[in-house]
Amino acid sequence: MNIDGVAFIRDNYERVNNSNDPELYKTMFHSDILWCPPDLDDKRGRDLVGFSFALKNYDIKISVLELEGLDSENFSYVTGLVHVLTYKKGGLVMEEFTLRGSWVIVRQDNLLCIRYQVWNRK
């Protein structure tokens, strides 16, 4: 059975990011995730990604704008546009931008998770 990466991102990514909860956030990722945000050093490993998400000095609200993917039994490659708002902890908007996300979705312990995540600012 093919991995449906578009459905995984559509059903999880926006909800989990908008929770701003680092423990929930890291559950989306493979134990050896390679996480590549724009303008920051790459991170490897679920715990380091969760730690990095926890250390941010702002909250985020994202909206997935579009997704497309290629599915196989072993992985799914997904790309899409994501609109991002960042907020100071007090609620004022700091920044608004769009990212092109690329994800590789795989199974680990029979659960779908993100193995690679790369963003580029648009």
N, C-alpha and C positions, 0 to 999 in steps of 0.2 A: 504494500500500500504506500502510495506517494505521500511525502510530507507536504502539507499545505501551509507554506510559510506566510502567504498573504493573510490567511485566516488567523494564524498565530499572532502576527503583528497587529492586525485589525482588532482582534478580541482582547489583547493584553497591553500593548505598548502605551497607548494614550492613558488608559485607566491607571496603570502602574506608575508612569512618570508623574501624572498629576496628583498622585497621593503624596509625593515628596517624602516618602518613607524609604530610607536606605535598605532596611531589612527586606521589604517587599520588592524593591527595585532589583536587588541582587538575585532574587529567585528566578528572574527571567533568563539568567545567563548560565552557560556551561561553566564547569569548574575551572577551565583553562581559557576563558574568554579572552580575546584580544579586542580591546576597546580603544577606539581611535578618535577622540574628539578634536575638532578644529582648534588650532592655536594652543594646544596643551600636549604634554607628553603622552604617548601611548601607555596604557595600563594593561597588565595581564593578570588574570585570576579573579574569580568572583568576589573574594574578600576585599581585594584592593579596589575593585570597581565600587563596591558598596561603601567602602571607607571614603573614596573620592566623592561619591554622591552625597554622603553625609556632611562632608566638609564645605560644600558650596555655601556661600554666604547670601544666597537668594533662594526663592521658591520659583518653580516653573509651572507653566500651564501650556500644554501642547495640544495641537489638533493635527491629526493625520489628514492630509489633503488628497493624496493619491498613492496607490500602491500597485505594483505589478511584480510578477515573479516567475521563476522557472522551477518546477518541482521534479524531484526524483525520489526513489525509495530511501536514499541515504542522506539527502540534504535538499534544502530549498534555498535558492538565491532570491532575495527580495530587495527591491529598490523603491523609494518613494519620497514624496515631499512632505515635510513636517513644518507647520507654523509654530513658532515658539515665542512666548512672552516670558520674560523674567521679571520677578517682583522682589523688591526689598522685603525683608521679613515683616515690615510694617504694612505692606500692601501696595506701595506705589510702584508703577511700572518702571523698570529700569531700561529694558531693551526689548525690541521686537525684531524678529528676523525669520528667515526660512532656511531650512537645511535640506539637503539631499542625503537621505540615509541609505546605507547599504547594509544588509544583514545576511548572514548565512545561518539558517536554522537547521539543527540536527536533533537527534534523539540522544539523551543521556539518561540511563536508568529508566528507560521507557517513557520519559517525559520530553516534550519538545522544549528546546532552549536555544538561545542565541549563542553561536560559537564565535562569530566575528561581527563587529559593528563598527562602521566607519561613517563619519558625517563630513559633509562639505557645505560651507556657507554658500548661499545663492545670492 
